Amino acid sequence: MLDLEHSFHLEMIVRTDDWTIEDAEATMGKAPLSPCLAGAEAVGALVGLQVDRGVIRRIHERIGGPRGCAHMAELVTDAVRLLGMIRLGGDTGYWRDAHDDRSEAEIIAGGREKLRNTCIVFADQRDAT
């Protein structure tokens, strides 16, 4: 994240067989106040957290409020939401299908049932205009 007051970098490693955060590190190159820097250190509390139902609440319990940085918690939340989409794609066979001999149209048609209206690719034709 980079804005006029902040500059920080977040990295997380998530084990995809059980969706557990194996490692989480953050650095703040710029922060509005020196106590803000502790918000990056708080990210380590995410290690061992399983990305499943209720994970957003658990993220905020571990690194939000007085334990960390609201901006960092939001970055982690956004990353976890992206993981949710990756997981959904895997659960529907998207990643496997994307590498087989089917055409793009066939892959889209096959994924539409479970991924309907999750993005422009899987949008109902009437909603895509």
HELIX and SHEET records of a PDB file:
HELIX    1   1 SER A   34  LEU A   37  5                                   4    
HELIX    2   2 ALA A   38  GLU A   41  1                                   4    
HELIX    3   3 ALA A   42  LEU A   46  5                                   5    
HELIX    4   4 VAL A   55  ILE A   63  1                                   9    
HELIX    5   5 GLY A   65  ARG A   67  5                                   3    
HELIX    6   6 ALA A   70  ASP A   91  1                                  22    
HELIX    7   7 TYR A   94  ASP A   97  1                                   4    
HELIX    8   8 GLU A  104  LEU A  115  1                                  12    
HELIX    9   9 GLN A  125  ASP A  127  5                                   3    
SHEET    1   A 2 SER A   7  ARG A  15  0                                        
SHEET    2   A 2 THR A  20  LYS A  30 -1                                        
END                                                                             
